[in-house]
Amino acid sequence: MFLLPWLAGFFLLTLGPTLASLVLSFTNFDLIQAPRWVGTANYERIATADAKFWRSMWVTFLYVIMSVPLKLAFALGVAMMLNRGIQGLPLYRALFYLPSLLGASVAIAVLWRKLFAGDGLLNQFLAMFGFEGPSWVSNPDYALYTLVVLSIWQFGSPMIIFLAGLRQIPQDMYEAASLDGASPLRQFVKITLPLLTPVIFFNAIVQTIDAFKAFTPAFIISEGTGGPVDSTLFYTLYLYQEAFGYLRMGYASALAWVLVVIVAVFTAFSFLTSRYWVHYDD
Amino acid sequence: MSGPTLTRRSLLAAGTGAIALAAGGVPAMAQATKKVRMYWWGSKERADRTIKANSLYTAKNPSITIEGETLGWGDYWPRMATQAAGRNLPDVIQMDYRYIFEYARRGALLPLDEFVPKTLAISDFGKAATDCGRVDGKLYGINLGMNSSTVLYMRDVFAQAGVKAPNHQMSWKEFAAASAELTKAAKRDGFYGTQDGGGVEPAFEGWLRTRGKELYNGDDKLGFTAEDAGEWFAMWDEMRKSKACVPADVQALDKLSPDSSMIVLNKAAVCFAHSNQLVAYQVLTKDKLGMSMYPNIGPGSKLGHYLKPSMLWSIAATTKNAEDAAKIVNFYVAEAEGAKAIGVERGVPASAAMRAAISSDLDELGKMMVDYISFVSDKVGALPPPPPKGAGEIAFLLKRINEEVGFNKTKVADSGKAFVTEAQSILARG
């Protein structure tokens, strides 16, 4: 009874459109004329004749593979620093979380363009050491990396979760290890990492799914083009172009379902391998 | 990019009502008002002028309220398609020559022939300026302003450097040489003669037309060959190498909008644009801009320009106030008060009477634009056939292939073929 508003919302606003997009993925639909049934033609094109699909897949995989591990490592590093019982922890926690709140905004994308432009701050800094840097954001060889850096900078939410995880590790383990003469590095490898694996696993899954869905940074930095030379053409950006740029709603729906399957396979694979490296202390 | 904005009209209406009440005796609810929705893309400058025109109209026609919605070009068309799908199109729609065929043929627009000439007094437009709003013989769009492509350049920079400014008697070769010379002579850091125009569709089209070719043939086929395209990309590759134009990683900052253009970013002295965009560029740069026609391809060659409607007013097929919508359209294109309010920011009025009416009010920029249009009028060719479905995608493809050559991802020798092959597959897909 009290679930009714939520249920209505779920069926009308989530499940309904989801099913509709599944049906639309078997049609040609330009929003203006009625959808026309084309069977599996959209999926066949994706699999066989769409160079941009593979290009955007490649860009997205590169982004996921680079940004997720680096972001997690960075978040863990900061979490461990904050876990040393420093004063004013809530303040630092909030400050470090701030970029995650700002990251997807237009202002930050503009800032990023200024930072990494040919005459930007980064190159002015490099110039002090005699290096002449390229225009990072507008060069196809580097543009994607600026987005990876942007993603790492938003390390707030995994950091908070790591911090909570670190708190769970009993202090007496470290004390015992210190008495036995274990170095800090050894303590980290033998105690912190193994006991933290469930948290790492959780963060990795969440961040991977997030990275697959990343859209805003590339959209704002390239203003929706995925340029230069399609070097920031994320999968979601390509999907958006097909849907709202060229009004191929049917094809875009098919692309969306392919992404769902890929993310599902990725997640299932992670769960299957997790039994070999994730330690639950039960 | 601004979100949808309400006009000040609704506030104004409330204010008028309050004054009427305060004055006493006048029943505030005397008239039921009819609401007309208007939708346009463009800059803040355009929004200001449009809202002013609308309030002038509603001041004279108190039974009408006009509710305006405006977006940037990129967001405009997705939203338009969504509204068309929901049978919820605004009554008065700013339309582009590229899209009018798609919307008219799908039955989304109202044929306007029955309103001419009684409600729409457009008989002095002339045949060419009227017919560009026709689809399959019926009138679906009313010309909002005449336009032509143009070369914008920084006047003083050329004058101070003593380099010949772009003009239509110059060949592209001479243009390239002059640009390279300016790069050396201009005393600005990281500053070049011209933008890299290899990815600019109107520039490519103008160049093709000097060679007697077209972008599209009208039967949904390309009007040029891989050799033509290859020569075009090679010409710009030469200019990149001779430092006549900006390097590829600078040109990539250009997102095809005035605010990210090479002139506004202070990277180059020349940009390729549409004549009505002069205002949008000039408000964003301190350098005084001049206008020129495109260069030619040698002595005696023809010029590639044509006059096109910068935009048109269309009326939705689903409108409930067709007559009022048509009257508002008429106010913009055939009544002096409306024409003066919008000026030449949307292009030069097609009506001779309106051109005369606004001429006394024009500022320097407005005069320059009107002079440019009259200057090109006797040098232009015919309006090309409307672009096929997929043309928008091909315009982005041109930019991408030019970038690929610039960043050494595609060899110049292969560029023409790569462009034509991919463009044909886009056309085949529709």
Chai-1 contact restraints between the chains, C-beta under 6 A:
chainA,res_idxA,chainB,res_idxB,connection_type,confidence,min_distance_angstrom,max_distance_angstrom,comment,restraint_id
A,L31,B,A81,contact,1.0,0.0,6.0,A-B,restraint_1
A,L31,B,A85,contact,1.0,0.0,6.0,A-B,restraint_2
A,I32,B,A84,contact,1.0,0.0,6.0,A-B,restraint_3
A,I32,B,R106,contact,1.0,0.0,6.0,A-B,restraint_4
A,Q33,B,R106,contact,1.0,0.0,6.0,A-B,restraint_5
A,S135,B,D249,contact,1.0,0.0,6.0,A-B,restraint_6
A,S138,B,D249,contact,1.0,0.0,6.0,A-B,restraint_7
A,S138,B,A252,contact,1.0,0.0,6.0,A-B,restraint_8
A,S138,B,L253,contact,1.0,0.0,6.0,A-B,restraint_9
A,N139,B,D249,contact,1.0,0.0,6.0,A-B,restraint_10
A,P140,B,F407,contact,1.0,0.0,6.0,A-B,restraint_11
A,E223,B,K255,contact,1.0,0.0,6.0,A-B,restraint_12
A,P228,B,A252,contact,1.0,0.0,6.0,A-B,restraint_13
A,P228,B,E403,contact,1.0,0.0,6.0,A-B,restraint_14
A,V229,B,E403,contact,1.0,0.0,6.0,A-B,restraint_15
A,V229,B,E404,contact,1.0,0.0,6.0,A-B,restraint_16
A,V229,B,F407,contact,1.0,0.0,6.0,A-B,restraint_17
A,V229,B,K409,contact,1.0,0.0,6.0,A-B,restraint_18
A,F244,B,P78,contact,1.0,0.0,6.0,A-B,restraint_19
A,Y246,B,E393,contact,1.0,0.0,6.0,A-B,restraint_20
A,L247,B,A81,contact,1.0,0.0,6.0,A-B,restraint_21
